[in-house]
Amino acid sequence: MSDETTRAAHLLHEMGVLKAQRRTGWWMAGVRDPESVAEHAWRTALIASVIAAMEGADPARAALISVWHDTGETRSGDINHLGQKYIGTKPDARDIAADQTSGLAAEVGEMVRSAVAAYEEQDSLEARCAKDADKLECLLQGVEYRAQGYSAAQRWIDNSLPRIKTTSGRALAEAVLEQGGLDWLYAAME
């Protein structure tokens, strides 16, 4: 087995950590067992593909950027906004991605690093769709937690909404806020 293949296997194992890594900000809202970073990234990727399609961007690229946008948290943890106040600065996701991809096949490493860099630099419509998807996923999760009785989740809803910039992202956010969490089920049953 080549060193590059071994390093790729290491990366895949490392990404599995995100399935157990909880999104710590939700603890501040009283959510005892919040979503994992992997769960967040999965729905963010779906949302990004939808926003990108609506915006005329490349849905696959937006989804790829979203899949990789929080993968540095395997090494830094999910540092919520309060925690960031005390550490001074958030670790640069591009630096973490460079470490994570060291020794990988060039095309694999470049794919990961370019996705992370695009998200951080917001240098394309696809990256902006991914960023909007991240904020919309947080808003949507807040709506779901609020419906479960976590009234403090309203702060995440309120903070996420103005951070959504694309026309399609804003329209989707408004639609989410106008619906009940089971409206999709009632519509599907008609």
N, C-alpha and C positions, 0 to 999 in steps of 0.2 A: 504494500500500500504506500502511495506517495505521501510526502510530507503535506502537500497541499490538500489531499483528501482527508488526512488526519485532522488538519486544521479546520477544514469545513465541517467535519463531524463534531469537533469541539464547539464550533460556533452554533451548530444546531442544538447541541446539549445546553449551551449557555442560553439560547433563546427560550428554552423550556422553563427557565427560571421565571420568566415573565408570567407564566401561568399561575404561579404562587405569589408573585409580587403584588401586593394590594395598592390601590390608589389611595394614598394616605390622607389627602385632603378631605375625603368623605368622613373620616373619623371625627373631624371638627364639627360635622353636621350631625353627629351621633350615630352614624351608620356603623354598626358593629362589624359586619362582614362585607366590606365594599367590593366592588368589581375589581378584577385583576387588571394589570397593565395589558395583558394579552387580550382579555375580553374587550377592553377599551379600544385597542389597536384594530381588532377585527371589525368592530362596528364602524370605527372611524374610516377604515378602508372602504367599506361598503358605501358609506355616506359620501366619501370623496369621489368615488366613481359616479355616483348619481349627480352630485354637484357639477363635476367636470363634464359629464354628458350634457347637462342642461346649459352649461356655459360655453359649449363648443370646444372644450379642451380634450385631451387624451385621457379617458377614464382609467385605462390600465396604468399609465404613468402616475396619475394622482393616487390611485390605490396603492401602488408600490411605495410611493413616498410615505403614505400613511402607515403602511405595515411596518416600516423601519423607523418611524419618527421617534419612538420612545425606547428603542432597543438598547440605548446606552444606560438605561435604568437597571440593567442587570449588574452594572458596576457602580453606579452612583446611588442607586435606590430612587424611589419616587420622592423627590424633595418638594413638599408642598410650599405654598407661598410664605407661610409663617416661618418654616424652616430655612428658606432662602434668606430671610432677614438676618439670620444669625451666622450663616456661613459666608456672607459677603457677596458671593457670586455663584451662579449656577455653573456646574461643570460644562465645558463646551462639548456638545454631542459629537462634533466633527473629530475632536481629539480622541474621544472614546471609540468612535467608529474606526479610526485609523489603527488603534491598538487591537480592536476586535478582529480586524481584517488582515493584520500582519501575518504573512506567510500563506495567505490564501492564493488560489489561482488569480492571476491579474484581473481577468474579466469578472470574477465573483467579487473580489475586493472593490473594484471600481463601481460595480452595480450598487453595493451597499453604501459606500462612501458618497457616491453621487446622489443617492436618494436622501441620505441624512443631510448633506450639504444643501440640497435644493430646499428642504424643509426649513433649515436654519436661515438660509439667505433669502428665501421668498423671491427667487429670481425668475419665476415662470408662472403662468396661469395655473398650471397643474399644482405647483407648490402652494399657491394661494388657495386653491380648492381644498388641498389637504389641510391647510391651517384652519380654514373655515369648517371643515369636517370635524377637526379636533374640538373646536369650540361648540359646534352643533351637537356632537356626541355628548359633551359635558352637560349641555343644556338638557338634552333628551334624558340623560341619566338622572339629572336633578329632578326633572318632572316625574320620572318613575319613582325615585326615592321619596319625593314629596307625597305622591299618591300612597306610598306605604306608611305614611305617618311621620316622616322626617321633615318637619316644617322648616328647619334650618337650611334645607337644600334650596330654598328659594333664593338665597344669596348667590349660589352658583348659577342658577337660572338667570338672575338679574345681571350678573357679571359677564356671563357668556354672550348674551344677546348683542350688546353693542360691539363686540369684538368680531362679529361675523360681517364680512365686507362685501362678498359677491352678491349680486342681485338674486341669484338662485338660492344661495345659502340663506339669505335673509327671508326669502319667500318660504323656504322650507321651515325655518325657525318659527315663523308666524303660523304656519299650518300646524306644526307640532303643538304650539301653545293653545291653539283653538280646539284641539281634539282631546278626547279622553283616551286613556291608554288602551282601551279595548275597542275603540271605534273601528280599527282594522278588522277585528274579528266579526263584529256585527255586519260590516260591509261584505265580508267574505261569505257569510252565512245567508245573505239575501239571494 
